[in-house]
Amino acid sequence: YHVVWNVTPALHTPLMSVTNAISGIVIVGAILQVGDHNADLVTFSNILGAIAIFFASINIFGGFFVTHRMLEMFKRKKSKRDETHE
């Protein structure tokens, strides 16, 4: 909580990229765990891996959505003068 709020606004986008990368690593590890076909039984670690895949994917897609919205704020809006010259 305190780490995110104390970061300068210019660094929020890179911070979101790093958290997306960490969530991607979690997904890769969880897929490797769930995809282990040596065990015929459903184990607790397989269930935990499936839950990790679900929540990490929500985190990644939400992070990309928020990052996209943040980057849209920096785009210059077209004025009426620009639209008439096109």
Rosetta silent file (secondary structure, phi, psi, omega in degrees, C-alpha in Angstrom):
SEQUENCE: YHVVWNVTPALHTPLMSVTNAISGIVIVGAILQVGDHNADLVTFSNILGAIAIFFASINIFGGFFVTHRMLEMFKRKKSKRDETHE
SCORE:     score description
SCORE:     0.000 S_00000001
   1 L     0.000  -54.245 -177.837    0.000    0.000    0.000 S_00000001
   2 H   -68.666  -30.484 -179.605    2.632    2.542    1.071 S_00000001
   3 H   -65.466  -44.801 -177.027    4.999    1.540   -1.726 S_00000001
   4 H   -70.321  -41.112 -176.811    2.488    2.312   -4.471 S_00000001
   5 H   -72.282  -23.971 -179.461    1.238    5.565   -2.973 S_00000001
   6 L   -90.968   -0.877  177.810    4.752    6.940   -2.420 S_00000001
   7 L   -79.526  139.518  177.775    5.863    6.345   -6.024 S_00000001
   8 L   -66.153  149.326 -177.290    6.008    9.447   -8.203 S_00000001
   9 H   -57.414  -28.630 -179.636    3.298    9.541  -10.904 S_00000001
  10 H   -67.953  -19.659 -177.564    5.884    9.251  -13.678 S_00000001
  11 H  -101.024    3.495 -178.823    6.853    5.796  -12.418 S_00000001
  12 H   -65.848  -39.800 -179.539    3.364    4.286  -12.124 S_00000001
  13 H   -65.252  -45.881  175.263    3.397    2.828  -15.650 S_00000001
  14 H   -63.344  -33.599  177.674    6.743    1.012  -15.197 S_00000001
  15 H   -64.222  -39.687  177.410    5.531   -0.221  -11.808 S_00000001
  16 H   -65.511  -37.495  178.899    2.440   -1.689  -13.477 S_00000001
  17 H   -64.691  -39.635  179.391    4.657   -3.364  -16.082 S_00000001
  18 H   -67.004  -42.044  179.103    6.782   -4.980  -13.383 S_00000001
  19 H   -67.127  -33.496  174.658    3.747   -6.307  -11.520 S_00000001
  20 H   -64.990  -38.867  178.751    2.391   -7.705  -14.800 S_00000001
  21 H   -66.184  -40.582  177.982    5.720   -9.461  -15.364 S_00000001
  22 H   -64.268  -41.654  177.498    5.659  -10.950  -11.861 S_00000001
  23 H   -64.965  -33.952  175.748    2.111  -12.191  -12.429 S_00000001
  24 H   -63.793  -38.977  176.881    3.259  -13.724  -15.713 S_00000001
  25 H   -65.621  -39.104  177.004    5.947  -15.663  -13.849 S_00000001
  26 H   -61.777  -41.812 -179.848    3.306  -16.861  -11.372 S_00000001
  27 H   -64.901  -42.409  179.441    1.143  -18.067  -14.263 S_00000001
  28 H   -61.614  -44.917  178.339    4.030  -19.969  -15.876 S_00000001
  29 H   -63.872  -40.054  179.765    4.833  -21.694  -12.579 S_00000001
  30 H   -68.687  -37.833  177.519    1.190  -22.516  -11.933 S_00000001
  31 H   -65.032  -40.211  177.162    0.727  -23.936  -15.436 S_00000001
  32 H   -63.083  -36.662  179.882    3.787  -26.131  -14.934 S_00000001
  33 H   -72.005  -45.591 -178.116    2.335  -27.361  -11.647 S_00000001
  34 H   -70.662  -33.493 -177.146   -1.172  -27.990  -12.963 S_00000001
  35 L   -80.330    6.954  178.563    0.111  -29.534  -16.184 S_00000001
  36 L   -72.994  108.804 -175.514    2.040  -32.265  -14.350 S_00000001
  37 L   -92.368    6.306  178.894    0.469  -35.431  -15.785 S_00000001
  38 L   -71.133  -27.520 -178.979    2.421  -37.862  -13.628 S_00000001
  39 L   -99.529  126.357  178.261   -0.236  -37.742  -10.948 S_00000001
  40 L   -82.499  -19.927 -178.223   -3.633  -39.184  -11.808 S_00000001
  41 L   -89.582  152.186  173.627   -5.206  -37.749   -8.675 S_00000001
  42 L   -82.380  117.042 -177.226   -6.292  -34.182   -8.187 S_00000001
  43 L  -102.718  167.628  178.852   -3.979  -32.885   -5.515 S_00000001
  44 H   -61.772  -37.517 -179.515   -4.128  -29.837   -3.323 S_00000001
  45 H   -68.958  -31.860  175.486   -1.208  -28.291   -5.205 S_00000001
  46 H   -67.120  -41.494  178.019   -3.036  -28.729   -8.539 S_00000001
  47 H   -64.890  -43.576  178.879   -6.094  -26.960   -7.147 S_00000001
  48 H   -63.682  -37.323  177.040   -3.900  -24.213   -5.712 S_00000001
  49 H   -64.911  -40.407  178.235   -2.147  -23.862   -9.082 S_00000001
  50 H   -65.114  -39.555  177.010   -5.476  -23.493  -10.897 S_00000001
  51 H   -65.398  -39.346  178.455   -6.544  -20.802   -8.434 S_00000001
  52 H   -63.885  -39.908  177.351   -3.189  -19.039   -8.941 S_00000001
  53 H   -61.376  -44.359 -178.480   -3.694  -19.088  -12.715 S_00000001
  54 H   -61.464  -53.121 -176.193   -7.148  -17.562  -12.319 S_00000001
  55 H   -70.862  -35.686  178.115   -6.153  -14.730   -9.987 S_00000001
  56 H   -68.085  -35.270  178.218   -2.869  -13.931  -11.743 S_00000001
  57 H   -68.985  -37.239  174.574   -4.663  -13.692  -15.095 S_00000001
  58 H   -61.486  -42.357  179.752   -7.198  -11.270  -13.586 S_00000001
  59 H   -63.391  -41.614 -179.484   -4.273   -9.235  -12.249 S_00000001
  60 H   -66.670  -49.373 -178.577   -2.526   -9.169  -15.637 S_00000001
  61 H   -65.205  -38.519  175.577   -5.596   -8.181  -17.660 S_00000001
  62 H   -64.401  -38.705  178.172   -6.555   -5.557  -15.074 S_00000001
  63 H   -64.852  -41.995  177.187   -3.009   -4.206  -15.137 S_00000001
  64 H   -65.180  -37.526  179.084   -3.021   -3.894  -18.912 S_00000001
  65 H   -64.640  -46.688 -179.932   -6.403   -2.152  -18.764 S_00000001
  66 H   -65.771  -41.419  178.565   -5.234    0.366  -16.162 S_00000001
  67 H   -62.366  -41.357  177.956   -1.951    0.958  -18.011 S_00000001
  68 H   -61.412  -43.759  179.210   -3.862    1.578  -21.250 S_00000001
  69 H   -64.436  -38.388  178.852   -6.106    4.114  -19.509 S_00000001
  70 H   -65.517  -41.586 -179.816   -3.089    5.857  -17.985 S_00000001
  71 H   -70.098  -29.629  177.028   -1.360    6.121  -21.360 S_00000001
  72 H   -65.536  -28.644  179.952   -4.545    7.453  -22.992 S_00000001
  73 H   -66.849  -24.283 -177.901   -4.441   10.406  -20.585 S_00000001
  74 L   -89.474   -7.664  178.541   -1.139   11.522  -22.132 S_00000001
  75 L   -76.961  142.572  179.118   -2.407   11.551  -25.721 S_00000001
  76 L   -78.608  132.388  178.706   -3.239   14.922  -27.163 S_00000001
  77 L   -79.199  145.807  178.824   -6.906   15.316  -27.977 S_00000001
  78 L   -74.636  134.066  176.152   -7.820   16.481  -31.465 S_00000001
  79 L   -89.603  168.860  178.967   -9.160   19.992  -31.602 S_00000001
  80 H   -63.906  -32.092  178.851  -11.900   21.113  -33.954 S_00000001
  81 H   -65.438  -39.511  178.392   -9.279   22.939  -36.012 S_00000001
  82 H   -66.815  -35.097 -178.266   -7.322   19.707  -36.553 S_00000001
  83 H   -70.982  -31.921 -178.334  -10.462   17.864  -37.661 S_00000001
  84 H   -75.980  -23.779 -179.615  -11.348   20.472  -40.323 S_00000001
  85 L   -84.613   -5.181 -178.768   -7.897   20.277  -41.941 S_00000001
  86 L   -86.669    0.000    0.000   -8.087   16.528  -42.529 S_00000001
